[in-house]
Amino acid sequence: MKYKIINENKISNFPWPKNIENPTNSPFERYSKNPIIDRNPSKNITRVFNSATIFYNGEFISALRGEETNGIPSIYIGHSKDGINWTIESEKVTFYDDDNNIFMPKYAYDPRLVKIENTYYIIWCQDFYGAAIGIAKTHDFKKFIRVENPFLPFNRNAVLFPRKINNMYTMLSRPSDGGHTAFGDIFLSQSKDMEFWGRHKHVMGCTSNWWESLKIGAGPAPIETSEGWLLIYHGVSRTCNGYVYSIGGAILDIDNPSIVKYRSSRFLLTPEESYETSGFVPNVVFPCSSLCDSETGKLALYYGASDTYLCLAFSTVDLIIDFIKNNNEINESDIELGKR
């Protein structure tokens, strides 16, 4: 491997491709049997997409965005032996407060799933008198305790870094508004205790590149490498036929991740296949999680397609970082510390 992966698992029981090709326009190779979760996967759920998977006790756990028959999104837990074939629990996740009282969000969507030390955190978008960030913690994926909301509304697309940075929990998010936000940059916030958040810094904004000209938002938990934090994110453009969601990549400074070292001017993935261009919301590829094998550098990206399906694409950390560096295009606001 050209770049060292830090603090990731060896994932031996995942059906990795023997050879991951490097297509001309993308460092990713789509799974040939996409989608891995189709429509109506279980009772009361019409669609699963924009979901987060993690390696847990030698198997795979996923926090799934389950769009229910009543139109309300909720989080369901999925189990898999191989990361591809899933069994979905029949009941949505029950959340509790610190006093062990049931404390359910009105809705929950686009979860991210991150392990920090010995605790697993689910981060999602919910109603807090407007769209805002919800967090819960678990140690066993059976009991989920809500954590105080980190920010005021409106905010979306939050994800935690998988370790403390300078002894601070660190989170990326995308401040927004009450509608289907037609703007958005990625910001960074820090906390000593996962309760009180501050030290807010700007990370990066939209560009003139067509695929990220309207808004951007963080995707999976950043991956720590010898080159910096590998950030996979989504970029949105506006067309005469609505929004188009693509996937981009950047490398953030390891100690000051509000500083962008490299950023690809080209998308890593954009809607091209029929399951990405046609569905409930067409022309969407939306990344929420990745699995990375520290021994081989292979990476599996879980992404939602057209707000209808859950899909999978493969690459390697080497291919992605080289693609980002070879297509590097950063501006002044990318390389500054992010505070004014």
QUINOR-V750696 format. One line per field, one symbol per residue. phi: phi as a letter, one per 40 degrees, with the letter a starting at -180 (. if undefined). psi: psi as a letter, one per 30 degrees, with the letter a starting at -180 (. if undefined). burial: b if it has 16 or more other C-alpha atoms within 10 Angstrom, else e. Layout:
phi->???
psi->???
burial->???
//
This chain:
phi->.cbccbgbccbcccccccbccbdcbacbbcccbdccbccfcadgbcabafbbbacafgbbbbcccbccccgccbcbcbbacbgbcbbbdcbcccbbcccgccacccaaafcbbbbbfbbbbbbacacbfhcacbbababbgbbbbcbddcbccbaafcacccacbfgbcbbcabdabcbcdcaibcbbbbacbgbbbafcbccabcbccdcbcbabacbcddbcbcchccbbbbbbbbbcbhcbbbbbaabbdccbcccccaaccbccaadbcccccbicbcgbbbcbaabbcccbgcbbbcacbffbbbbaababccccccccccbcabbccccccgbb
psi->kekkkkhlljifgkikkekjlilegkfkjkkfgklfkalhflkfkekklilkklkjhgakkkjkjjjlfgfkklklkkkkffgekkkkkfklkkklafggkkiklelklhklkkkjcgkkkkklklkihlkakkklllfggekjkklkkellkkklhkkkkglkkhgkkkkkljkaafaikhlklklkllkfggekkahkkkdlalafkefhfellkkclkkkklffajjkklkkklklfgalkklklklklkefigfkkekkkfkleklkelefffkaejlhkkjkfllkkjfefgkkkkkkkkhhelklklkaleeeeeeeeefgkjlaefeflfgk.
burial->eeebbeebebbeebebeeebeeeeebbbbbeeebbbbbebbbeebbbbbbbbbbbeeeebbbbbbbbbeeeebbbbbbbbebbbebebeeebbebbeeeeeeeebebbbbbbbbbeeeebbbbbbbebeebbbbbbbbeeeeebbbbebbbebbbbbbbbbbbbeeeebbbbbbbbbeeeeebbbbbbbbbeebeebeebbbbbbbbeebbbbbbbbbbbbbbbbebbbbbbbbbbbbeeeebbbbbbbbbbbbeebbbbbbbbbbbbbbbeeebbbbeeebbbbbbbbbbbbbebbbbbbbbbbbbbbbbbbbbbbbbbbbbbbeebbbeebbbbebee
//
